[in-house]
């Protein structure tokens, strides 16, 4: 449970005591804390701080939790400063808090869900001001959302507003309201470009879906394929029901494990639509203006990799908030293991011009613009909106949404496509924004009919007429009715009213999609597909003035520059010789951050397009991170090479290697993955260096059939495989071996080897309960 009522002094004492247990901690590298301090107290503390910071961001209000935030935060900072003597002050310490995202699966999942619900700012396609939630552990030890007060799922203004707008046919009104009051069903999809996608789908169907269907349990409903998206599934059960129902326990474990690796995305069904309409190709330059938490960005990356495992194009994932940018790095970069994605932190409405490789203004083939909104389409999963919703929500966001959309289309290449989407059904946030966007473009943009592109998806067409209401449901027929004085003078603007009859014929607003909850048992959503058909002369003037004023561009943290390896770099000669890497590997696309030279802790890899983007823009953009981790610094004195191979980059790197890799029997791989071996006292002492680094899955080498061949390799980092398409990073010592991969990846690989993983998943579930 997230209740840790202690005084500042007690926090400091406990934290110092825990630090004493950390072996060989190097105070020079602040971010080492993320990989070294694996103790329960620190995990609780970080989880508490992260959750509270996520909830507070963008709302100005703190959630009701049984923790004194300022007390723990102050104590935490004091202990860090006194113990590690770190440089950089509070800003750098805050940065450290938000980079630690290695929490247990279920906890991490809930943390991300809380971030998605509670922390939406000016570039998020969701809602704001979430309250009335608290966290607790239920009888099963798992997190649940517990409403502080009961929710009455009704709102007279909301019902009156949508009745008067005429968006829902009269014969469907009762079904619309009934569906809106039900919990949102669970939906998920299998990663589209995953090399083992067919195996995962077969496993899903045979091991989980079929048994649920045959169980005869009237309260359990098996997931069924979405008719408009191959590889996507939905069950009418809510997330809490799937998590707690005993018949679905195995399915839930499968989803948690595979989602942590990025093989499965637990994503709302309507959220999958925008990338499907954009259909980016491998060579395209793509911009996701409001990317966090990253599910749509992951989908875009998948689509670029479907036809080419190493696409030449790239994706720029942006979010205005620094903390959510870190979440993006974890969700997208770490899980997708892709070399073609960059995470940046800029205001979507004031996005600066970006440079292409030839120093011209970079324009994009595809742009996704999923803007902040009132979120009335999320009522099924966010019931606290029922009591708060008024027409003012849409009025207050209209100008901001228009600013973000306007800046987004300015960055669109000729012939390029842009998707504008919201999770709101309100015309003020949907058609009204599009109408003004088309009006300003003067024929340079056109709406593409999105409906034929997704056969099987039921959606309503857009409207050309709507009504404008204030907070109290007073109607204003025209812009001329705006009061000359008072709060409505600033709140209402002429762009909120529908187009004239002549304008409407040119705009084709009926080409857009409005998804109503009762049509296919989903959330509410709005999506429009826009194509640039001509250059807008006014765009150049707007682009020149797009940069935010200096006082608005001050970053809380100073971004570190990217340092790429140079030709004949000594570090590369070391790696090339040790691992036998061939000359064709593009090592000059490796980079490090924070520290230049030999002391760099990690080396990341990007494709050539991303490298050029970084080099041209890193001084003018707030670039958070890019690519995939290829190497990590070795601290083990036994190993003679400076860097070990990272599991994130091994899929790409191992094909260039000739040393330190070998095929092993399936039986040996299973022993390593299950960590079934037992070490004698001598073996443990011999490999104490590995134990100090937190690796507990040591296996006695004598248990392996391939022990003789393994001992011919050098002690240290190696790549092992049964199937060459599924390599793993491992460590071998004098007497022991160990897989250098996460617990979720171990379970995944055992599953792919055709073995039962129920006991492994049950063990991990128990651990998650205990840690929670």
C-alpha positions in Angstrom: 0.0 0.0 0.0 1.2 3.5 -0.8 1.1 4.7 2.8 4.4 5.7 4.2 3.8 8.1 7.1 7.2 9.0 8.5 9.0 12.1 9.6 11.7 13.8 7.6 14.3 12.6 10.1 13.1 9.0 9.8 13.2 9.2 6.0 16.7 10.5 6.1 17.9 7.8 8.5 16.2 5.0 6.6 17.5 6.2 3.3 21.1 6.5 4.6 20.9 3.0 6.0 19.7 1.6 2.7 22.6 3.4 0.9 25.1 1.7 3.2 24.0 -1.7 1.7 24.7 -0.6 -1.8 28.0 -2.3 -3.0 30.6 -0.1 -4.8 28.4 2.8 -5.5 30.1 5.4 -7.6 29.0 8.9 -6.6 30.3 10.4 -9.8 27.4 9.2 -11.9 24.1 10.4 -10.7 22.0 8.2 -12.9 23.7 5.1 -11.5 21.1 5.2 -8.8 18.5 4.0 -11.4 20.4 0.7 -11.9 22.0 0.1 -8.5 19.6 0.9 -5.7 17.3 -2.1 -5.8 15.7 -2.0 -2.4 12.1 -1.9 -1.3 12.3 1.4 0.5 13.7 3.2 -2.5 11.1 1.7 -4.8 8.3 2.8 -2.5 9.8 6.3 -2.2 10.3 6.7 -5.9 6.9 5.4 -6.7 5.3 7.8 -4.3 7.2 10.8 -5.6 6.5 9.9 -9.2 2.8 9.3 -8.7 2.4 12.5 -6.8 4.4 14.6 -9.3 2.4 13.1 -12.2 -0.9 13.9 -10.5 0.2 17.4 -9.7 1.5 18.3 -13.1 -0.7 20.6 -15.1 -3.5 20.8 -12.6 -2.1 22.9 -9.8 -3.8 20.6 -7.3 -2.5 17.7 -5.2 -4.4 14.4 -5.0 -5.6 13.0 -1.7 -3.0 10.4 -0.8 -1.8 9.2 2.6 1.6 10.8 2.0 3.0 14.2 2.9 4.6 15.0 -0.5 6.7 18.0 0.5 8.0 16.2 3.6 9.3 13.2 1.8 10.5 15.2 -1.2 12.6 17.6 1.0 14.1 14.7 3.0 14.9 12.9 -0.2 16.7 15.8 -1.7 18.7 16.4 1.5 19.8 12.8 1.7 20.9 12.8 -1.9 22.8 16.0 -1.5 24.6 15.0 1.7 25.3 11.4 0.6 26.2 11.8 -3.0 27.4 15.4 -3.2 25.8 15.7 -6.6 26.1 18.8 -8.7 23.3 20.4 -10.5 21.0 21.3 -7.7 17.3 20.5 -7.2 16.5 20.5 -11.0 18.9 17.7 -11.6 17.6 15.8 -8.6 14.1 16.2 -9.9 15.2 14.9 -13.2 16.7 11.8 -11.6 13.3 11.1 -9.9 11.5 11.0 -13.2 14.1 8.9 -15.0 13.7 5.9 -12.7 11.0 3.9 -14.4 12.1 0.3 -13.6 9.2 -0.4 -11.2 7.4 -3.8 -11.1 5.0 -4.5 -14.0 1.6 -4.1 -12.5 2.7 -1.1 -10.5 4.3 0.5 -13.5 1.2 -0.1 -15.5 -1.0 1.6 -12.9 1.5 4.5 -12.6 1.3 5.0 -16.4 -2.5 4.8 -16.4 -2.6 7.4 -13.6 -0.3 9.6 -15.7 -2.5 9.1 -18.7 -5.6 10.1 -16.8 -4.4 12.8 -14.5 -1.6 14.7 -16.2 -2.8 16.2 -19.5 -1.3 19.5 -20.5 -1.3 21.6 -23.7 -0.3 18.9 -26.1 -2.3 16.0 -24.8 -5.4 14.6 -26.5 -7.3 14.1 -23.3 -8.8 15.9 -20.3 -7.6 17.9 -17.3 -8.3 18.4 -13.6 -8.7 14.9 -12.3 -9.6 14.5 -8.6 -11.6 12.2 -6.3 -9.3 9.2 -6.7 -7.1 7.4 -4.2 -5.1 4.3 -4.5 -5.3 1.2 -2.3 -4.5 -2.5 -2.5 -7.4 -4.8 -2.7 -7.6 -8.2 -1.2 -5.5 -9.6 -4.0 -2.7 -7.1 -3.4 -3.3 -5.3 -6.7 -3.9 -1.7 -7.2 -7.5 -0.5 -7.7 -9.0 2.8 -8.3 -11.1 3.6 -5.3 -13.5 6.6 -5.6 -13.3 8.8 -2.6 -17.0 9.5 -3.2 -19.6 7.7 -5.2 -20.2 9.0 -8.7 -23.6 9.7 -10.1 -23.4 9.1 -13.8 -25.6 11.8 -14.9 -25.2 15.5 -16.0 -28.2 17.4 -17.1 -26.1 20.0 -19.0 -24.2 17.3 -20.9 -27.4 15.6 -21.9 -29.1 18.8 -22.9 -26.1 20.0 -24.8 -25.8 16.9 -27.0 -29.6 16.7 -27.5 -29.6 20.2 -28.8 -26.6 19.6 -31.0 -28.4 16.8 -32.8 -25.3 14.6 -33.1 -27.1 11.5 -31.9 -30.2 10.3 -33.8 -33.3 10.3 -31.6 -33.8 6.6 -32.0 -30.3 5.9 -30.6 -30.4 8.4 -27.7 -31.3 5.9 -24.9 -28.6 3.4 -26.1 -26.1 6.2 -26.2 -26.8 7.2 -22.6 -26.9 3.6 -21.4 -23.5 2.8 -23.0 -22.0 6.0 -21.7 -22.7 4.9 -18.2 -21.0 1.5 -18.6 -17.3 0.9 -17.8 -15.0 0.9 -20.8 -14.2 -2.5 -22.2 -10.6 -3.8 -22.4 -8.9 -3.7 -25.8 -5.4 -4.5 -26.9 -3.3 -5.3 -30.0 -0.4 -7.5 -30.9 2.6 -5.5 -32.2 2.3 -5.3 -36.0 6.0 -5.6 -36.9 7.0 -8.2 -34.3 8.9 -11.1 -35.8 7.0 -13.5 -33.6 3.6 -12.0 -34.1 2.0 -15.1 -35.5 3.3 -17.2 -32.6 1.9 -14.7 -30.1 -1.5 -14.7 -31.8 -1.5 -18.5 -31.8 -0.6 -18.5 -28.1 -3.3 -16.0 -27.4 -6.0 -17.9 -29.2 -5.1 -21.4 -28.0 -3.9 -20.8 -24.5 -6.2 -18.0 -23.4 -9.1 -17.1 -25.7 -10.3 -20.7 -26.4 -10.2 -21.8 -22.8 -12.2 -18.8 -21.7 -14.8 -19.4 -24.3 -15.0 -23.1 -23.3 -15.1 -22.4 -19.6 -18.8 -22.0 -19.3 -18.3 -19.1 -16.9 -21.2 -16.7 -17.5 -19.2 -13.8 -16.1 -16.1 -14.3 -18.3 -16.0 -13.0 -21.9 -13.2 -13.9 -24.2 -11.5 -11.2 -26.3 -12.7 -11.0 -29.9 -10.9 -9.5 -32.9 -11.8 -6.0 -33.9 -13.4 -6.1 -37.4 -11.5 -3.1 -38.7 -8.0 -3.9 -37.3 -6.1 -7.1 -37.8 -4.3 -8.2 -34.6 -6.5 -6.0 -32.3 -8.9 -7.5 -29.7 -11.6 -6.4 -27.4 -13.6 -7.9 -24.5 -16.7 -6.3 -23.0 -15.2 -6.7 -19.6 -13.6 -3.7 -17.9 -10.0 -3.5 -16.8 -10.8 -4.1 -13.2 -12.9 -7.1 -14.1 -10.2 -8.6 -16.3 -7.6 -8.1 -13.5 -9.7 -9.7 -10.8 -11.7 -12.5 -12.5 -10.1 -15.9 -11.8 -11.0 -17.3 -15.2 -9.0 -14.5 -16.9 -6.0 -14.6 -14.5 -3.8 -16.3 -17.1 -4.8 -13.8 -19.8 -4.1 -10.9 -17.5 -0.6 -12.2 -16.7 0.1 -12.7 -20.4 -1.0 -9.1 -21.2 1.1 -7.6 -18.3 4.2 -9.5 -19.3 4.0 -8.9 -23.1 2.9 -5.2 -22.7 6.0 -4.5 -20.6 8.1 -5.7 -23.5 6.1 -3.7 -26.1 4.9 -7.0 -27.8 1.3 -6.1 -26.8 -0.2 -2.7 -26.5 -3.0 -2.3 -24.0 -4.7 0.6 -25.8 -8.2 1.9 -26.1 -9.8 0.8 -29.4 -10.5 4.3 -30.7 -7.0 5.4 -29.9 -5.7 2.9 -32.6 -7.5 4.8 -35.4 -5.2 7.8 -36.1 -2.1 5.8 -37.0 -4.2 3.6 -39.3 -5.3 6.6 -41.2 -1.8 8.0 -41.6 -0.2 4.7 -42.7 3.4 6.0 -42.6 5.9 4.3 -44.9 9.5 3.2 -44.0 11.1 6.3 -45.6 8.6 8.9 -44.2 9.5 11.7 -41.8 6.7 11.6 -39.2 5.9 14.1 -36.4 3.7 13.2 -33.4 3.0 16.6 -31.9 1.3 15.5 -28.7 2.8 12.1 -28.2 2.7 11.1 -24.5 2.1 8.6 -23.2 3.2 7.0 -26.5 0.7 4.3 -27.6 0.1 6.0 -30.9 3.8 6.7 -31.4 4.5 3.0 -30.9 1.9 2.2 -33.5 3.5 4.5 -35.9 6.9 3.0 -35.3 5.5 -0.5 -35.9 4.0 0.5 -39.2 7.3 1.9 -40.4 9.0 -1.4 -39.6 6.4 -3.6 -41.3 8.0 -3.4 -44.7 11.6 -2.7 -43.6 13.3 -3.9 -40.4 15.6 -0.9 -40.6 13.6 2.0 -42.0 15.4 5.1 -43.3 12.7 7.5 -42.1 12.2 8.7 -38.6 9.6 9.7 -36.1 9.8 12.8 -33.9 7.7 12.3 -30.7 7.0 15.5 -28.9 5.4 16.5 -25.6 5.3 19.9 -23.9 5.9 18.4 -20.4 9.3 17.2 -19.3 8.0 14.5 -17.0 5.8 13.0 -19.7 8.8 13.2 -22.1 10.6 10.8 -19.7 7.5 8.6 -19.8 7.7 8.7 -23.6 11.4 7.6 -23.5 10.4 4.6 -21.4 7.3 3.7 -23.3 8.6 4.2 -26.8 12.4 4.0 -26.9 12.9 1.3 -24.4 10.0 -0.9 -25.4 10.2 -0.6 -29.2 14.0 -0.9 -29.4 14.0 1.2 -32.6 16.8 3.3 -34.0 14.4 5.7 -35.8 12.7 7.6 -33.1 13.6 10.9 -31.3 11.8 12.3 -28.2 11.7 16.1 -27.9 10.0 18.5 -25.4 8.5 21.5 -27.0 5.2 23.4 -27.0 3.1 22.1 -29.8 1.5 25.5 -30.4 4.9 27.2 -30.6 7.0 24.5 -32.2 10.2 25.9 -33.6 11.3 25.3 -37.2 13.4 22.2 -37.5 16.3 21.8 -39.8 16.7 19.1 -42.4 20.1 17.5 -43.3 20.6 20.2 -46.0 19.8 23.0 -43.5 16.4 23.7 -45.2 13.2 23.8 -43.0 12.2 20.3 -42.3 8.7 19.3 -43.4 7.0 16.1 -42.6 5.2 13.4 -44.7 2.9 12.5 -41.8 1.8 14.5 -38.8 -0.3 13.3 -35.9 -2.0 16.1 -33.9 -3.9 14.5 -31.0 -4.7 17.7 -29.0 -5.8 18.4 -25.4 -9.5 18.3 -25.0 -12.3 18.3 -22.5 -12.4 14.5 -22.6 -16.1 13.8 -22.5 -15.4 10.9 -24.8 -13.6 9.3 -21.8 -16.6 9.3 -19.5 -16.6 5.5 -19.5 -13.2 5.2 -17.9 -13.1 8.6 -16.1 -16.4 8.9 -14.2 -15.4 11.9 -12.2 -16.0 14.0 -15.4 -19.7 13.5 -15.0 -20.0 16.0 -12.2 -17.7 18.6 -13.7 -18.6 18.8 -17.3 -20.0 22.0 -18.7 -20.0 23.6 -22.2 -17.3 25.9 -20.9 -14.8 23.0 -21.1 -14.9 23.1 -24.9 -15.0 26.9 -25.1 -11.9 27.2 -23.0 -9.8 24.8 -25.1 -10.9 25.9 -28.6 -8.2 28.5 -29.1 -5.4 26.3 -27.8 -6.5 23.4 -30.0 -6.6 25.7 -33.0 -3.1 27.0 -32.2 -1.7 23.5 -32.0 -3.4 22.4 -35.2 -2.4 25.5 -37.0 1.3 25.1 -36.2 1.0 21.4 -37.1 -0.2 21.9 -40.6 2.5 24.5 -41.2 5.0 21.6 -40.8 3.3 19.4 -43.3 5.0 18.6 -46.6 3.2 19.0 -50.0 1.1 15.9 -50.5 1.5 15.0 -46.8 -1.2 13.8 -44.5 -2.2 15.1 -41.0 -4.6 13.5 -38.6 -6.4 15.9 -36.1 -8.0 14.0 -33.3 -9.6 14.5 -29.9 -11.3 12.3 -27.3 -14.2 14.7 -27.2 -17.5 14.6 -29.0 -18.0 18.4 -28.8 -18.2 20.3 -32.1 -16.5 23.2 -30.5 -13.3 21.2 -30.2 -13.8 19.2 -33.4 -15.5 20.7 -36.5 -15.2 24.3 -35.3 -11.4 23.9 -35.1 -11.2 22.2 -38.5 -13.5 24.8 -40.2 -11.2 27.7 -39.0 -8.1 25.7 -40.1 -9.6 25.2 -43.6 -10.8 28.8 -43.7 -7.3 30.1 -43.0 -5.6 27.7 -45.5 -7.5 29.2 -48.5 -7.5 26.0 -50.4 -4.1 24.7 -49.4 -5.6 22.0 -47.3 -8.4 19.5 -48.0 -10.3 17.0 -45.9 -9.9 13.4 -47.0 -12.9 11.1 -46.6 -11.7 8.9 -43.8 -14.6 6.5 -43.7 -13.7 4.2 -46.7 -10.2 3.7 -45.3 -11.4 1.6 -42.4 -14.1 -0.7 -43.5 -15.8 -2.4 -40.6 -15.5 0.6 -38.4 -18.8 2.2 -37.5 -18.7 6.0 -37.2 -20.9 9.0 -37.7 -20.0 11.7 -40.3 -19.1 15.2 -39.3 -21.6 18.1 -39.2 -21.6 21.5 -40.7 -24.1 23.1 -38.3 -23.8 23.3 -34.5 -24.8 25.6 -31.7 -22.7 27.7 -29.3 -23.6 27.6 -25.6 -22.1 29.2 -22.6 -21.5 27.5 -19.2 -25.2 27.9 -18.2 -26.5 26.6 -21.6 -27.4 30.1 -22.9 -27.3 29.9 -26.7 -25.6 32.5 -28.9 -26.8 32.4 -32.4 -24.0 34.3 -34.1 -20.7 35.9 -33.3 -22.5 39.3 -33.2 -24.2 38.1 -30.0 -20.9 38.1 -28.1 -21.3 40.5 -25.2 -19.2 43.7 -25.5 -18.0 43.3 -21.9 -17.6 40.5 -19.4 -15.9 37.1 -19.3 -17.6 35.9 -22.4 -16.0 38.6 -24.5 -12.7 36.7 -24.2 -14.1 33.2 -23.9 -16.1 33.4 -27.2 -14.5 33.9 -30.6 -15.9 34.1 -34.1 -14.2 30.8 -35.1 -16.5 28.8 -32.8 -19.5 29.3 -35.0 -20.3 27.0 -38.0 -19.4 28.0 -41.5 -21.7 29.6 -43.9 -23.6 27.5 -46.4 -21.2 28.4 -49.1 -18.1 27.6 -47.0 -19.6 24.3 -45.8 -19.8 23.1 -49.5 -16.1 23.7 -49.9 -15.0 22.3 -46.6 -16.6 18.8 -46.8 -16.8 18.4 -43.0 -18.9 15.3 -43.6 -15.6 13.5 -44.4 -14.5 13.4 -40.7 -15.3 10.7 -38.2 -17.2 11.0 -34.9 -17.2 7.7 -33.0 -20.0 7.5 -30.5 -19.7 5.0 -27.6 -22.8 2.9 -28.5 -21.9 2.3 -32.1 -19.2 -0.3 -31.4 -18.9 -0.3 -27.6 -16.0 2.1 -27.4 -15.1 5.5 -26.0 -16.1 8.7 -27.7 -13.6 10.0 -30.3 -13.2 12.4 -33.2 -10.7 12.1 -36.0 -10.1 14.0 -39.3 -7.7 13.3 -42.1 -6.2 16.4 -43.8 -4.0 16.5 -46.9 -1.8 19.5 -48.0 -2.6 20.1 -51.7 -0.9 23.5 -52.1 1.6 25.8 -50.3 0.0 28.6 -48.2 1.8 31.9 -48.8 0.9 33.0 -45.3 2.6 29.9 -43.8 6.1 31.3 -44.3 5.3 34.4 -42.3 3.7 32.3 -39.5 6.7 29.9 -39.4 9.1 32.8 -39.0 7.3 33.9 -35.9 6.6 30.4 -34.5 9.3 30.4 -31.8 8.1 31.2 -28.4 9.2 34.3 -26.5 12.4 33.8 -24.6 10.7 33.9 -21.2 8.5 31.0 -22.2 11.4 28.9 -23.5 13.3 28.6 -20.3 13.7 24.9 -19.6 13.6 23.6 -16.1 16.6 21.3 -16.9 19.5 22.0 -19.2 19.6 19.4 -21.9 22.9 17.6 -22.4 24.4 17.6 -25.9 24.8 14.4 -28.0 28.3 13.2 -28.7 28.6 10.8 -31.6 31.6 8.5 -32.0 34.1 9.8 -34.5 36.1 8.0 -37.1 38.8 5.7 -35.6 37.4 6.3 -32.1 39.6 4.3 -29.6 36.4 3.1 -27.8 35.2 1.6 -31.0 38.5 -0.2 -31.8 38.2 -1.8 -28.4 34.6 -3.0 -29.0 35.3 -4.1 -32.6 38.2 -6.2 -31.6 36.6 -7.8 -28.6 33.2 -8.7 -30.1 34.5 -9.2 -33.7 32.2 -6.6 -35.2 32.6 -6.3 -39.0 33.5 -3.1 -40.7 30.1 -2.6 -42.3 28.5 -1.7 -38.9 27.8 2.1 -38.9 29.6 2.8 -35.6 29.6 6.5 -36.2 25.9 6.4 -35.4 26.6 5.5 -31.8 26.3 8.4 -29.3 26.6 9.1 -25.6 25.4 11.9 -23.4 26.3 13.6 -20.1 30.0 12.8 -20.2 32.3 12.8 -23.2 35.1 10.4 -23.7 36.0 7.2 -21.9 33.7 7.6 -18.9 30.4 7.5 -20.9 28.1 5.1 -19.2 26.0 4.1 -22.2 26.2 4.1 -26.0 23.0 4.5 -28.0 22.4 3.8 -31.7 20.3 5.7 -34.2 19.8 5.5 -38.0 21.4 8.0 -40.3 18.2 10.1 -40.5 18.0 10.5 -36.8 21.7 11.3 -36.5 21.4 14.1 -39.0 18.3 15.5 -37.2 20.1 15.5 -33.9 23.2 17.2 -35.2 21.2 19.9 -36.9 18.7 20.6 -34.1 20.2 19.6 -30.7 21.1 23.3 -29.9 17.7 24.7 -30.9 15.4 21.9 -29.6 15.0 20.2 -26.3 15.9 16.7 -27.3 15.4 14.2 -24.5 16.7 11.0 -26.0 16.8 8.9 -29.2 17.4 5.5 -30.6 18.1 2.3 -28.7 20.7 1.5 -26.0 23.4 -0.6 -27.7 26.2 -0.8 -25.0 26.4 -0.3 -21.2 29.5 0.5 -19.3 31.3 -2.4 -17.6 32.3 -2.1 -14.0 33.3 -5.7 -13.6 37.0 -6.0 -13.2 37.0 -9.5 -14.7 36.0 -8.2 -18.1 38.6 -6.7 -20.3 36.3 -4.7 -22.6 34.8 -1.3 -21.5 31.2 -2.0 -22.6 28.9 -4.9 -22.4 26.1 -5.5 -25.0 22.6 -4.3 -24.0 19.5 -6.5 -24.6 17.8 -3.5 -26.2 20.3 -3.5 -29.1 21.3 -7.1 -29.4 18.7 -7.9 -32.1 20.4 -5.5 -34.4 24.0 -5.8 -33.3 24.5 -9.6 -33.1 24.3 -10.1 -36.9 27.5 -8.0 -37.2 29.4 -10.0 -34.5 31.8 -13.0 -35.0 33.2 -13.2 -31.4 31.5 -13.8 -28.0 28.4 -15.4 -29.4 27.3 -19.0 -29.8 24.3 -21.3 -30.3 23.3 -23.4 -27.3 20.9 -26.3 -26.8 17.3 -25.5 -25.9 17.7 -27.3 -22.6 20.6 -24.9 -21.7 18.6 -21.9 -22.6 15.7 -23.0 -20.5 18.0 -23.5 -17.5 19.4 -20.0 -17.9 16.0 -18.4 -18.4 14.4 -20.1 -15.5 17.5 -19.6 -13.3 17.1 -23.1 -12.1 20.8 -23.7 -11.3 22.3 -23.6 -7.8 25.8 -22.3 -7.2 28.3 -23.8 -4.7 30.1 -21.5 -2.4 33.2 -21.3 -4.5 31.2 -20.4 -7.6 29.4 -17.6 -5.8 32.6 -16.1 -4.5 34.2 -16.4 -7.9 31.4 -14.3 -9.5 30.9 -11.9 -6.6 31.4 -9.0 -9.0 28.2 -10.0 -10.9 26.3 -10.4 -7.7 27.3 -6.9 -6.6 25.7 -5.6 -9.8 22.3 -7.0 -8.8 22.3 -10.2 -11.0 20.7 -13.0 -8.9 20.0 -15.5 -11.7 23.5 -17.2 -11.5 23.5 -20.8 -12.9 26.2 -23.3 -12.2 28.1 -23.9 -15.4 28.3 -27.7 -14.7 24.5 -27.9 -15.3 24.9 -26.8 -18.9 25.5 -29.2 -21.8 27.5 -26.5 -23.6 29.8 -25.8 -20.7 32.9 -26.8 -22.5 32.2 -24.5 -25.5 31.1 -21.6 -23.2 34.4 -21.8 -21.3 36.3 -21.2 -24.5 34.7 -17.8 -24.7 36.2 -14.9 -22.7 34.6 -14.2 -19.3 32.1 -11.4 -19.5 29.4 -10.3 -21.9 28.2 -12.8 -24.5 25.3 -13.4 -26.9 23.6 -16.7 -26.7 20.7 -18.1 -28.8 18.8 -21.2 -29.8 17.2 -19.5 -32.7 19.4 -16.9 -34.2 16.4 -14.5 -34.5 16.0 -14.5 -30.7 19.4 -13.8 -29.1 19.9 -12.9 -25.5 22.6 -11.1 -23.7 24.3 -13.1 -21.0 27.3 -13.1 -18.7 29.7 -16.0 -18.1 32.2 -16.2 -15.3 34.7 -18.8 -14.2 32.0 -21.1 -12.8 28.7 -19.6 -13.5 26.5 -18.0 -16.2 23.5 -15.7 -16.1 21.1 -14.1 -18.5 21.4 -10.3 -18.6 17.8 -9.7 -19.4 14.6 -8.6 -17.5 12.2 -11.0 -15.9 9.5 -10.2 -18.5 11.8 -11.0 -21.3 12.8 -14.3 -19.7 9.1 -15.3 -19.5 8.5 -14.2 -23.1 11.4 -16.3 -24.4 10.4 -19.4 -22.4 6.9 -19.0 -23.9 8.4 -18.8 -27.4 10.3 -22.0 -26.8 7.0 -23.8 -26.4 7.2 -24.2 -22.6 4.6 -23.5 -19.9 5.2 -20.2 -18.1 2.3 -20.3 -15.7 4.5 -20.9 -12.7 6.9 -18.1 -13.7 4.1 -15.6 -14.2 2.5 -16.7 -10.9 5.8 -16.1 -9.1 6.2 -12.6 -10.6 2.6 -11.8 -9.8 3.2 -12.7 -6.2 6.3 -10.5 -6.1 4.3 -7.6 -7.6 1.7 -8.0 -4.8 4.4 -8.0 -2.2 6.1 -4.9 -3.6 2.8 -3.1 -4.0 
